[in-house]
Amino acid sequence: MSNYGQKIDFVFLDTVWNKVVVSITNYQLPITNYPLKDKTVLLSKGFEIEMYTGTPQGEIVGLSDRIVADLDGFVYEPDSRNVEYTTAPLCCYDRLLCALVRPRQRLRAYLKRLGDYTLIPGSSLSLGRSDVFYRSDPNNPYHTYIENTYGTNVVTASVHINIGINDPEVLMRAIRLIRVEAPLFLALSASSPFLDGRATGYHSTRWGVFPKTPAHVPLFESHAHFIRWTEQQLDAKTMQNVRHLWSSVRPNGNRRPYDLNRLELRICDLIVDPIALLAVTAFLEARLVQLIGDRTLDPLQQSQFSAADLIEITDANEDAAARHSLDARLTHWQDGRILLARDWIEELYHEVWPFAKAQGFSCFLSPLKKILREGNTAQQWLKLHDSGFDCKSIIIQAIGAAFLQEVELEDQLCQLIAA
């Protein structure tokens, strides 16, 4: 995500664009921005997308070394069975949608040249071989450390959502708030209920087994606190390098921990549906717009709990969301009341809707209601599983559905924007 080095945190837009609507996968989606009011503030947004490659029958096959060698814009992970691409930081959701879809189209075309290969939805090794680590770069010492320390618990696919915020103290406040609300984003995104051909009991097997590192990450009180803490972890070797902070959300930038320019939400399972991913992103952006305008929106100010208690509550909420996603019983960080994740999300949805509407992107937020109504990917897959479908048939169906949706998005949306 090096393009964030341009120090973009928001853009003022004063252009009124025409409203164009197309029907895409049961959504009525405005393509251009809708119209916008003068001096509308949109935060920059970008994604890091990890995806598995394999066969249309759901077998995951390691191809990342060949992909990275032949295609610009793709990088490999320690295990060769998944590959990552990133999108540049963009403010407008319509262009961000194209930035999500077009690299996949390029990758799909390349995989077709290699053989009968495709992209596989989900965030875990759903149909097998979690017992073997397939190294993408055997000579990389950091990858050796990862394999020896964590094994295949890190061989997962996910999406990291980056939102540009330049002011380091505003960024730290944003990190604190999103840290305690990160379980809600996991609940929306869960897509890894299977491992090695069986249901695991988790909705997000990925986050259930993922080695959060270091084991204890505090709520950072300030940028200076984050710098001191990071330097201490590096000295103690609990972090091998500045990238080795694997928590639900982290500050990021070109020279961590000193030069920071974005919030990186890391907890989400892979959301293969681009429209759903943009809805989750709009939910995050609207919450951050609200925070930027309200200096008191801070867990260290608005909670009855201590910082240590907030970490304990949040860890328990993450575990609950990994197991039950939208139906998880969570403890609210402000007052300790117990509520379902879907009810908490519904409350926040109504709270942040005015901010999304004022900034002109509420239409991209609205598909969140569909996730709440119909369930996330894991819940939909488990419903099929409970009805008698085996894991393999479910994954095969998901592979085909993802392909058809991308074709529809490319045809109906990207070409319209290019025109």
C-alpha positions in Angstrom: 0.0 0.0 0.0 2.9 2.3 -0.7 0.7 4.8 -2.5 -0.4 6.1 0.8 2.9 7.8 1.0 1.2 10.6 -0.9 -0.2 11.7 2.5 -3.8 11.5 1.3 -6.2 11.4 4.2 -9.3 13.0 2.6 -10.3 14.8 -0.6 -12.7 17.7 -0.9 -15.1 17.2 -3.8 -17.4 19.9 -5.1 -18.6 18.3 -8.3 -22.2 17.3 -8.7 -22.3 14.0 -10.7 -25.4 12.5 -12.4 -27.1 9.6 -10.8 -26.9 6.3 -12.7 -28.4 3.1 -11.3 -27.9 -0.5 -12.4 -29.2 -3.7 -10.9 -26.3 -5.9 -9.7 -26.9 -9.1 -7.7 -30.2 -7.8 -6.3 -28.8 -4.4 -5.3 -29.9 -1.1 -6.7 -26.5 0.5 -6.9 -25.7 4.1 -7.9 -22.6 4.1 -10.0 -21.4 7.6 -9.7 -21.5 9.8 -6.7 -25.0 10.6 -6.3 -25.0 13.9 -6.1 -22.4 15.3 -3.7 -22.8 18.4 -1.6 -20.1 21.0 -1.7 -17.0 20.3 0.3 -17.8 16.6 0.8 -15.1 14.8 2.7 -14.2 11.3 1.6 -11.4 9.3 3.2 -9.0 7.4 1.0 -9.5 3.7 1.0 -7.5 0.7 -0.2 -7.5 -3.1 0.1 -5.0 -5.9 0.5 -6.8 -9.0 -0.9 -5.5 -12.5 -0.3 -7.1 -15.3 -2.3 -6.5 -19.0 -2.8 -5.9 -20.5 -6.3 -6.9 -24.0 -7.3 -9.2 -26.1 -9.4 -12.9 -25.6 -10.1 -13.4 -28.7 -7.9 -12.1 -26.8 -4.9 -8.6 -28.2 -4.6 -6.3 -25.5 -3.5 -3.1 -25.4 -5.6 0.0 -23.3 -5.0 0.7 -21.1 -7.9 1.8 -17.8 -6.4 5.5 -18.1 -7.4 4.4 -18.2 -11.1 1.8 -15.6 -10.7 4.1 -13.1 -9.1 6.8 -13.7 -11.7 4.4 -13.1 -14.6 1.9 -10.6 -13.4 2.5 -7.1 -12.1 0.6 -6.0 -9.0 0.6 -9.4 -7.2 2.8 -10.6 -4.3 3.2 -13.9 -2.7 2.5 -15.0 0.9 4.7 -17.5 2.8 2.6 -20.4 1.5 2.2 -20.6 -2.2 -1.5 -21.5 -2.2 -2.6 -17.9 -1.8 -1.7 -14.8 -3.6 -2.2 -11.1 -2.7 -3.0 -8.0 -4.7 -3.6 -4.5 -3.5 -5.6 -1.5 -4.6 -4.4 2.0 -4.7 -5.9 4.4 -2.2 -9.0 5.9 -3.8 -11.8 8.0 -2.4 -14.7 7.2 -4.7 -16.5 3.9 -4.2 -17.3 3.3 -7.8 -13.7 3.4 -8.8 -12.7 1.3 -5.8 -15.1 -1.3 -7.0 -13.4 -1.5 -10.4 -10.0 -1.6 -8.6 -11.3 -4.7 -6.8 -12.6 -6.5 -9.8 -10.1 -5.8 -12.6 -7.1 -7.5 -11.0 -9.1 -10.6 -10.5 -10.1 -10.6 -14.1 -6.4 -10.4 -15.1 -5.6 -13.2 -12.7 -8.4 -15.4 -13.9 -7.2 -15.0 -17.5 -3.7 -15.9 -16.5 -4.8 -19.0 -14.5 -6.7 -20.1 -17.5 -3.5 -20.0 -19.6 -1.8 -22.2 -17.0 -4.5 -24.8 -17.0 -7.9 -25.6 -15.4 -7.4 -23.2 -12.5 -9.6 -20.6 -10.8 -10.0 -18.5 -7.6 -11.4 -20.2 -4.5 -13.6 -18.3 -2.0 -13.2 -18.7 1.7 -10.6 -17.9 4.3 -9.4 -21.4 5.4 -8.1 -24.5 3.7 -11.7 -25.7 3.4 -11.2 -29.0 1.7 -7.8 -30.1 3.0 -4.0 -30.2 3.3 -3.8 -28.1 6.4 -1.0 -30.5 7.5 1.5 -29.3 4.9 3.2 -25.9 4.4 4.0 -25.2 0.8 6.7 -22.6 0.8 6.5 -19.9 -1.8 10.1 -18.7 -1.1 12.2 -21.3 0.6 15.1 -19.0 1.0 13.2 -16.2 2.9 14.3 -16.4 6.6 11.2 -14.5 7.8 9.0 -17.1 6.0 11.1 -19.8 7.7 10.4 -18.3 11.1 6.7 -18.1 10.3 6.5 -21.7 9.2 8.5 -23.0 12.2 6.6 -20.9 14.7 3.0 -20.9 13.5 2.7 -23.7 10.9 -0.4 -23.6 8.6 -2.4 -21.6 11.1 -1.3 -18.6 9.1 -2.2 -20.1 5.7 -5.4 -18.2 5.4 -7.0 -15.8 3.0 -8.4 -12.4 4.2 -9.0 -8.8 3.3 -7.2 -5.9 5.0 -9.1 -2.6 4.8 -6.9 0.5 4.8 -8.4 3.9 5.6 -6.2 7.0 5.3 -5.8 9.2 8.4 -2.7 11.4 8.6 -3.0 13.0 12.0 -1.2 10.5 14.3 -3.3 11.3 17.4 -6.6 11.1 15.5 -5.3 7.8 14.0 -4.5 6.4 17.5 -8.0 7.4 18.7 -9.4 5.6 15.6 -7.3 2.5 16.4 -8.7 2.5 19.9 -12.3 2.7 18.8 -12.0 0.2 15.9 -10.1 -2.2 18.1 -13.0 -2.6 20.6 -15.5 -2.8 17.7 -13.4 -5.1 15.4 -15.5 -8.1 16.4 -18.4 -6.6 14.6 -16.4 -6.5 11.3 -15.4 -10.1 11.9 -19.1 -11.0 12.4 -20.0 -9.4 9.1 -17.2 -11.0 7.1 -16.9 -14.6 8.5 -16.3 -17.0 5.6 -14.2 -19.9 7.0 -16.5 -22.5 8.7 -14.7 -25.5 7.1 -11.2 -27.0 7.4 -10.0 -30.2 5.8 -13.5 -31.0 4.5 -15.4 -30.7 7.8 -17.3 -28.0 9.8 -15.0 -26.9 12.6 -17.6 -25.3 14.9 -16.3 -21.8 14.0 -17.8 -19.4 11.6 -14.3 -17.9 11.2 -11.9 -20.8 11.6 -9.3 -18.3 10.3 -9.6 -16.0 13.3 -10.2 -18.8 15.7 -6.7 -20.3 15.1 -4.8 -17.3 13.8 -1.8 -16.5 16.0 -2.4 -12.9 17.1 1.0 -11.5 17.7 2.3 -10.3 20.2 0.0 -12.0 22.6 -0.8 -8.8 24.4 -1.3 -5.5 22.5 -2.5 -2.6 24.6 -4.9 0.2 23.7 -2.3 2.8 22.6 -2.8 6.0 24.5 -0.9 8.2 22.0 1.5 8.0 19.1 4.4 8.2 21.5 3.0 5.2 23.4 2.8 3.2 20.1 6.4 4.1 19.3 7.8 3.1 22.7 5.8 -0.1 22.7 6.9 -1.1 19.2 10.6 -0.5 20.0 10.2 -2.6 23.2 8.7 -5.5 21.2 11.5 -5.4 18.6 14.1 -5.3 21.4 12.5 -8.3 23.1 12.1 -10.2 19.8 8.3 -10.6 20.4 8.1 -8.9 17.0 10.6 -9.9 14.3 10.1 -6.7 12.4 7.6 -3.8 12.3 5.2 -5.8 10.1 5.0 -8.5 12.7 2.1 -6.9 14.5 -0.8 -9.3 13.8 -3.7 -7.8 15.7 -7.2 -7.1 14.6 -6.3 -3.5 13.7 -3.0 -1.6 13.5 -1.5 1.7 12.6 0.3 1.6 9.3 2.5 3.8 7.2 5.7 4.1 5.2 8.1 4.1 8.2 6.4 2.4 11.1 6.1 3.2 13.9 7.2 6.8 13.3 5.6 7.9 10.0 1.9 6.7 10.0 -0.9 7.6 7.6 -3.6 4.9 7.7 -5.7 2.5 9.8 -5.4 -1.1 8.7 -8.3 -3.3 9.8 -7.0 -6.9 9.6 -9.6 -9.0 11.3 -11.9 -9.6 8.3 -12.2 -12.9 6.6 -12.1 -12.7 2.8 -15.3 -11.1 1.5 -15.4 -12.3 -2.0 -18.5 -10.3 -3.0 -17.1 -6.8 -3.9 -20.5 -5.2 -3.2 -20.6 -6.6 0.3 -16.9 -5.6 0.9 -17.7 -2.0 -0.1 -20.7 -2.1 2.3 -18.4 -3.2 5.2 -15.9 -0.6 4.2 -18.6 2.1 4.1 -19.6 1.1 7.6 -16.0 1.5 8.7 -15.6 4.8 6.9 -18.8 6.3 8.3 -17.8 5.3 11.8 -14.4 7.0 11.3 -16.0 10.2 9.9 -18.1 10.3 13.0 -15.0 9.9 15.2 -13.1 12.6 13.3 -16.0 15.0 14.1 -16.4 14.0 17.7 -13.2 14.2 19.9 -15.0 12.5 22.7 -15.7 9.3 20.7 -12.9 7.3 22.4 -13.0 4.2 24.6 -10.6 5.7 27.0 -13.1 8.5 27.6 -16.5 6.9 27.1 -16.1 3.5 28.8 -16.8 2.6 32.4 -14.0 0.0 32.1 -10.2 0.4 32.4 -8.0 0.0 29.4 -6.9 -3.4 30.7 -10.5 -4.5 31.1 -11.3 -3.2 27.6 -8.6 -5.5 26.1 -10.0 -8.5 28.0 -13.5 -7.7 26.9 -12.5 -7.2 23.3 -10.5 -10.5 23.2 -13.5 -12.4 24.5 -15.7 -10.6 21.9 -13.3 -11.6 19.1 -13.4 -15.3 20.2 -17.2 -15.2 20.4 -17.5 -13.6 16.9 -15.1 -16.2 15.5 -17.4 -18.9 16.7 -20.9 -17.5 16.1 -20.3 -14.3 13.9 -23.6 -12.3 13.7 -25.2 -14.5 16.4 -22.4 -14.0 18.9 -23.3 -12.6 22.3 -20.9 -9.7 22.8 -20.1 -7.3 25.7 -20.5 -3.6 24.8 -17.3 -1.6 25.5 -19.2 1.4 26.9 -21.4 0.0 29.6 -21.0 -3.8 29.6 -24.4 -4.7 28.4 -24.7 -8.0 26.5 -26.2 -8.0 23.0 -26.0 -10.0 19.8 -23.4 -8.8 17.2 -26.2 -8.3 14.6 -28.1 -6.0 17.1 -25.0 -4.0 17.9 -24.3 -3.6 14.1 -27.9 -2.6 13.6 -27.6 0.1 16.3 -24.4 1.5 14.8 -25.8 1.3 11.3 -28.5 3.8 12.2 -26.0 5.9 14.1 -23.6 6.3 11.2 -26.1 6.4 8.4 -26.4 10.2 8.6 -22.7 10.6 8.2 -22.6 8.3 5.1 -25.6 10.2 3.7 -24.0 13.6 4.3 -20.8 12.4 2.6 -22.6 10.9 -0.4 -21.9 7.2 0.0 -24.9 5.9 1.9 -25.9 3.8 -1.2 -22.7 1.8 -0.7 -23.5 1.3 3.0 -27.1 0.0 2.4 -26.1 -3.5 1.3 -25.0 -4.1 4.9 -28.7 -4.7 5.6 -28.6 -7.6 3.2 -25.8 -9.3 5.1 -27.8 -8.9 8.4 -30.9 -10.2 6.7 -29.5 -13.2 4.8 -26.4 -13.9 6.8 -22.7 -13.8 6.0 -20.8 -16.3 3.8 -20.1 -18.7 6.7 -23.8 -18.7 7.8 -25.0 -19.3 4.3 -22.5 -22.2 3.8 -23.4 -23.7 7.1 -27.1 -23.5 6.3 -26.4 -25.6 3.1 -24.3 -28.0 5.2 -27.1 -28.5 7.7 -29.4 -29.2 4.8 -27.2 -32.1 3.7 -24.7 -30.6 1.2 -21.1 -31.7 1.8 -18.3 -29.2 2.1 -16.9 -29.9 -1.4 -20.2 -29.2 -3.2 -20.7 -26.0 -1.2 -17.2 -24.7 -2.2 -17.7 -25.7 -5.9 -21.0 -23.8 -5.9 -19.3 -20.7 -4.3 -16.5 -20.8 -6.9 -19.0 -20.6 -9.8 -21.1 -17.9 -8.1 -18.0 -15.7 -7.5 -16.9 -16.0 -11.1 -20.4 -15.1 -12.5 -20.6 -12.1 -10.2 -17.3 -10.7 -11.3 -18.2 -11.1 -14.9 -21.4 -9.2 -14.3 -19.6 -6.4 -12.4 -17.0 -6.0 -15.0 -19.6 -5.9 -17.8 -22.1 -3.6 -16.3 -20.1 -1.3 -14.0 -16.5 -1.0 -15.0 -17.2 -0.4 -18.7 -19.8 2.3 -17.8 -17.3 4.1 -15.6 -14.6 3.9 -18.3 -17.0 5.5 -20.7 
